[in-house]
Amino acid sequence: MLNCIHAGAVDYLIKPLHLDVIKTLFLKLHRNQPDLKMHHLPLYQRIKEMSCYNVPKIMMSLYASSQKVNYTSVSRERSSELQSKLCRWDFGPFDLTEQELIECVYLIFDQLLSLPELDQLNIKQDQLYEFIVDLSSVYHDDNPYHNFAHAVDVLQCLFFMLCELGLLPFTNKIKQQGKPQDMLSAIDIFALFIAAIGHDAAHPGVNNMFLVNASNPLATLYNDQSILENLHSVTLFQLLNKHGIDKSIGEDHAHSFRKIVIKSILATDMALHSDYVEKIQQQAKRLDTIDVNTLDCPTLEKERLLLCSALIKCADISNVARSFEFGQQWAHLLVQEFSAQDDLEKQLGLPPSAVQHSSLEDSQIGFIRFVALGLFQSVSEVIKELSFAVDQLRSNLERWEALKWQKQEEENRMMMRGNEGRRG
């Protein structure tokens, strides 16, 4: 039955066979046709494979018993250097090898798991390494932006922020009682970190709208709603199960852990961004005058889930709030990924689905001004200690605006020279 659906039968069943449907049937042809000559062949092959998903086979593969991973850790000296790097807001993964990225993830989780509250998890060192290595392998390294380095960057951002809030005992920050961050327990933080490192697992390098326009089976499976985020979540949980991480959670916390991971990953769907910013603004007003320790259990769970969503959303787009140089590097990588998708859409006859901007400066100015600032400002109203990110955002915005002005001035000078040359 699945093979029939993948071949396009679902379109015949759920849509009347009129002219508009017939016109779109060609979108299914690349599933069974010989490979076309594509400019971005790895990306095309990945989408083709997604269109031919053999779901039972994939699930069996992910659930298969874990095999021993031959992994060589970095030297003790290098590990110490990476630890120091992780404790800075000015963090960039660009110069790190795959091995070093894996070590960064291990160091963060190893420190978190050293908390007495998490002794019950009893996750072994080899078990943790094997999970991280396996997870890193489902990320596509040829994605310019949505790759394992991005996942590590998001995890490090959360690690830094929670250290700043005094929730992790690896800095000299003093935890203040009665604050919104008091809602998070050690197991909640573990769930949030798991969500962060797996929030883009198996990302194909195209966005949700591409999958909808291409009538990809995943879009059908998830009813065109948060397609990639659902894929990331299910992939992550299969790996957690494969390596026995989920079994370590215990029955008492399993439901809460699963809910935090899923809700946090789904919150990274940018189509829901405005809704979340509004919810966070309302949360700031609610929590402004109350001690969170006085909240009843249902209210506490609701507020805690929203806080986790807010934190991972900030971490997911934190590159625009890092140092300008790092943010600039991430911006170039995102443009490369959008460009590859745009080329593929043209070759497949699909409508463009990535946001188009006249320049890199315009894209960053627009994103910071209309997307990032609203989120970070709202979150800093809930958690005052994170206001430093808002200051960095404003500074970066000024840098991008200055770059745009410089480019415009240069273009005007060149135009004037050209006009003078024609007159001469």
N, C-alpha and C positions, 0 to 999 in steps of 0.2 A: 504493500500500500504506500509506504514512504517513497519507494522508487517512482511510483505513478505520480505522486504529488510533486516530487522533485522535477519530473519531466514536464510538468505544467498542467496536470490534470485538474488541479485545484481551480485554475482559472476557468476551465470549461464548466466545472460544477457550480461555481459561485457567481459567475458572470454570464449574462446573456450573450450569445455569440453574434454580436453586431459588429459593424465596421470598426469602431474604435478599439474593441477588444482584439480583433484580428490584426490591427496595426501594431499592437504591443506584443504580440506573440513572439516576434523576432528577439525580444529580450531574453527568451529562454533558450534560443538556439545555441548560444555559446557553451551551454552545458554539454552538448553532444557533438559539437563540431570540432574539427581539428583546430589546433591553436592558431589564432590570427597573429600577424606580425604587429606586436604592441610595443610602443615606446617604453612602457613601464611593465615589462613582462612579469617580474615577481609579484607586483601588485595585482595584475590581471589574473595570474595563476591562483593567487590566494582567494580572490573573489569567486573564481570558477570553482575552486574546491568548496567554498562556503555554499555555493549553489547546488553542490552534489553531496551535501552532508549525509553520511550514513550514521544517523544518530545512535542506533544500538551499538555499532562498532566503536564509535567514539567513547560512549559511556563505558563499555567494557574495557577499553584501553586505559581510561582514566582511573577506573576502579581496580585495575590489575594490581596485584601485590607489588609493593615497592621493591625495586632492586637496589643493591648496594651501589652508591654513587662514589666513583673515584674522584675525590676532590682534594686538591692541595691548597691549604690555607696560605695566606700571605705571611711574611716574616713577622716576628713579634714587633720589630721596629716599625715596619710599615703599618701594622695594625694600630700601633700607638698614634702614628701620624693621622690615620683615618679617623680615629676616635676624636682627636683634636679638631679635625675638619668638620665632623658631625655636630660639634657643639657651637658652631657659628651660624648666624643667619646668612652670612655671605658664603653660601655653599653652592658649588657647581660641580656636577658629575662629569663634565665634558672630558677631563683628562684622566678619568679612571678606566681601568680595564674591566672586563666582565668579572674577573676574579675579585677585583677590588670592590666592585659594586655589590657582589654577593657578600663580601666581608662586611661592608657597611650595614647591610640588612641584618646579618648575623649579630654584629656588635650591638645594634639597637635592641633587638629582641633578647639577646643574652642579658643585657642590663635590666630590661623590663622584667624578665623572668626571675631575676635575682631578688625581687620584692618578696617579702615573707608571705604576703597575701596570695601569691601565685605558686607557692611551694606545692600546692595540691595538684597542679597541672602535670608535674613530673615529666616534662618534655626533655628527652635526652639530646645531647649535643649533636650526635650523628643524625638523629631524627630531624632536628631543626635544619641542619645543613642540607640534608637530602630534600626536604620540602622546599627550601629557598632555591636550590639549584634546579629542581624540577619546575618550579614556578617561573624562574627566569627563562627557561627554555620555551615556554608557551608564548612569550612575548616575541614579536618579530623585529629583529635587529635592523632590518632594512627599512623599517618605518623611521623617517627622519625625526618625528616628534613622539608619537605614541609607542615608545619602546620601554625596555626595562630601566633605562637611565631615568626616564620621566617618573616611573613608579618609585624608584629610590629617592628621587628629588621630593616627591610628595610625602613619602614616609619620613624623610629627614626634617621636612618642614613641621610636621606634626610633633615629632620628637622634640624639636627646638621649642615650639610653642608651649608644649606641656611642661618642659623644664622651666620655662619662664614663669609658668603659673604655679610652680612649686609642687606639681603633682608627681614629678619624678625626682628622686633624691640624688641627682648627679650634678647639681649645681648648688650654690649657696643661697638660692632663692628661698624665702620663707613663705610657707603656705599660710594664707589668711583664711580663717574660719568663716563660714556663712556665705561664701562667694558662690556664684553659679558653677564654677569648676568643681565644687565639692560634690556635685551630683555624680561625678564620674568615679567609679570604683576601679581597682586595679584590673579586674576582669573586663570592664568596659573599655579601658585603655588598650588592653590586649586585642579586643575585638576591633577597635578603631585602627590599630596598627596593621592588623591582618587585612582589613578593608583597604587601607591605603596602598599596601604593596601589591594587592591583587585587583585594584579597582579598574585596571585596563587590560587584564589578562586576556590574551588571544585577540587583541585589537587588530583588525585587518588593515588599518590605514585609510579607511574611508568613514564617512559619518553616517548617522542613522538615515538621513534623507536619501543618500545614495542607495542604501539597501531597500528603502521603500520604493523609490523610482525604478529600481532594477527588478522589483517583484521577487526579491531574494526570499527563500523559504524561511529564514529567520524572521523576516518582517511579518510573514504570515503566521508563524508560530507565536510571536509576541504581539500580534494585533497592531503593528506599527507603533507600539508604545515602548520607549526606552529600550530599543532592540539591543544595542551594544551593551548597555549596562546590565541587562538581564543575562546576556552571554558571558560577560565578565564574572558575574556573581556565580552562575552555575559552574563555570570552569574552575573558579577558585574553590568552591565547596567540594568538587570532585577530587581535587588535589589534597584538600584538608583531610578528606576521608581516606584517600589512598595512602597517606603517610601517618594516619592515626592521630592527627592533631585534634580532630573534632571529638574523638573518644576521650581525649585527655581533659576536656572541658568539664565533664561530669553532668549528671542529670539536673542538678540544682541550677546550673548556669547555662545549659545548652540552649534553651529557648531564647533567653535574653541575648546571648552571644550571637546567635543566628540572626535575630531581628536587627541588632545594631549593624552587623556586617552588611546585610542586604539593604537596609534603609540608607546606610551611608553611601554605598555604591550607587544606588538608584538616584541619590541626591546629586550626583555629579553630571546627570543629564542636563546640559545647558538649556534645553527647551523648557525646563522647569525653573530656571534661574530666578526670574522675577517673582514667581510664587514664593520661593524660599526666602528671598530678601524681605518680602512683606511679612512672612511668618517670623523671621528673626527680629524685625523691627517691633512686632507686637510682643515678642518674648522679652525684649529689652525693657519695654514698659511694664510688663508683669513682674519681672524680677528686680526691678529697680528699688523697690521699697520693702522687699520681704527677705527673710532668711530661708534659703532653700532647704535647710534642715527641718523646717516646720511643714513642708509639703507632704500631703498624703501620698500613698504609693502610686495610684493611677496617674495623678498629676505629675509626680516625680518622674515616672517612666516617660510620659509624653514630653516633658521638658528636656530630659536627658537625651532622648532620641533626636530631638531637634538640635540640641547643642552639638551632638556628634556630627550631624549633617552639616551644620554651619562650619565646624572646624575642618572637615575634609574638603568642603567646597573651597574654603580659603586656601588650603594646601594644594588643591588641584590646579588653581590658577595663580599660585604664589610666585611664579617666575616673573610676573610683572611688578611684584613688590620686592624682589631681590635687588641686588646692586644693578645699576643700569647696564653694565657690560654683560652680565649674565642674562638679564632680561632680553637684551638685544640678540644674543646668540640663540635663545629659545625662539624668539620671533622669526628669525631667518629659517629655523628648522620647521616651524609651523607653516610658513609660506611654501616651503619645498613640498611638504605633505599635501597641502591644498592644491598646489600646482599639479602634482602627480594625479590627484583625484580628478581635477578639471580636465586633464588630457585624456584620462580613461573615459570620462563621461562623453567627451566629444567623439571618441572612437566607437563607443557603444551606442551613440545616438540618444544619450540621456540628457535631460535638462540639467543645467548647473545647479549644484546644491550647496557649495561652499560660499561663504560671504566674500564678495568681490570688493577690493579697495583699489584706489588709484595708486597708492604707494604704501610702503611699509610703515612710514610715519603716520599716515592717516589711519591705518588699521590699529596701531598701538594707541594712538590718541583716542580713537573711538572706543576701543575696548576698555581702556583704563577709566575714561570719563563716564561711560554709560553702563559698564558691567562691573568692573573690579572695585571701583571706589564705593559704590553703593553697598556692595557686600561687606567689604572690610570695615567701612564706617559703622554699619549695623552690628557686626560682630563685636567691634570694639566698644559699642554701647552696652553690650551684654558683659563682655570681659574687658575691662579697662586696660589691662596689662598688654593688650595686643595693639594698642594705638600706634606703636612704633611703625607698624606696617603701613598705616595710613600716611604717615609722614613720608615714608620712602616712596609710596605711590605718587604722591603729589610732586616730589622731587623728580621722579622719572617722567611724569607727565610734562613737566617744564622742559626737561632735556629733549623729549621727542618733539615738542612744539618748537624749540629752538632749532633742532635739526631740520624741521619742515621749513621754517623761515629761511634758513641758510640755503636750502636747496632752491627755494623759490627765487631768492635773490640771485643765485648763480644762473638760474634759467633765464631770468630777466636780463642779466648782463649779456648772456650769450645771444639772446634774441636781439638786443640792441646792437651788438657787434654785427650780427647777420644783416640787420636792416641797413646799417651804415655801409656795409660791404656792397649791398645791392645798389645803394644810391651812388657809390663811387664808380 
